[in-house]
């Protein structure tokens, strides 16, 4: 793939992935409210443009559901998970169906679930974008190390 194509994000070839933005993380995550605001903007834009949204929730029985500030009712899938990567069978089935070239990831935590999801999607040949202001971790250091 040519480097000039790496930045192109089109509605027809892209999926948005929202990773584990859940109620119990609120007190523990650096800049949580800012991340939620950025995720909300992306989710709204994606809905308007017709970009499919895939959502995961890490152990929702213990960590709660996706925060109510984020409207994910239009999501193609909202999948529970108990592993780091978002690429669980329910998400994988939607990816196989849609066959997106580009994946845009937002959510928590940068150095664990977001990073593992990005690695899994890159290994499958997707172009991956991680939205810096829509991703965080418990500490700023973990967040910045994940971006590196």
C-alpha positions, -999 to +999 in steps of 0.1 A: +000+000+000+013+034-009+019+058+020-003+084+003-033+062+009-028+056+046-046+087+058-077+084+037-108+076+057-140+072+037-174+062+050-177+033+026-144+017+037-143+025+074-156+012+107-155+030+141-146+009+171-156+021+206-136+002+232-148-002+268-160+034+277-178+022+308-193+036+340-168+021+365-138+035+346-149+071+352-131+078+385-099+059+374-092+072+339-072+104+332-093+130+313-123+107+312-149+134+305-127+148+276-125+113+261-162+109+263-168+142+246-144+133+218-160+099+214-194+114+213-184+137+184-170+108+165-200+086+171-224+114+160-203+121+128-201+084+121-239+080+124-245+110+101-220+097+075-231+061+077-199+047+092-206+014+111-200+015+148-187-016+167-187-014+205-173-036+232-178-037+269-152-053+292-170-075+317-201-053+319-215-073+349-187-058+370-177-027+351-211-015+339-224-007+305-212+019+280-216+054+297-251+069+289-234+100+275-226+079+244-254+071+221-246+036+207-281+025+198-272+024+161-241+002+167-238-028+144-228-048+175-223-042+212-203-072+224-192-082+259-156-093+263-132-106+289-100-103+269-080-073+259-086-071+221-120-060+208-117-087+181-141-111+198-163-135+177-192-110+176-170-082+163-151-105+140-184-116+124-193-079+116-158-072+103-160-102+080-193-090+067-184-054+062-148-060+050-136-025+060-101-013+048-098+013+076-105+010+114-108+041+136-104+032+173-115+052+203-119+043+240-101+027+269-074+018+279-048+030+255-020+007+267-041-025+269-073-029+250-069-002+224-033-012+217-041-049+215-071-042+192-048-021+169-022-048+168-048-075+159-064-053+132-030-044+117-021-081+116-052-086+095-042-059+070-064-031+081-053+005+081-057+016+118-062+051+132-062+057+169-079+090+178-055+105+204-081+128+221-106+099+222-083+075+240-069+074+275-056+052+303-054+054+341-022+074+338-009+098+312+024+079+311+006+047+301-014+066+275+017+082+259+037+050+260+008+033+241+010+060+214+047+054+210 
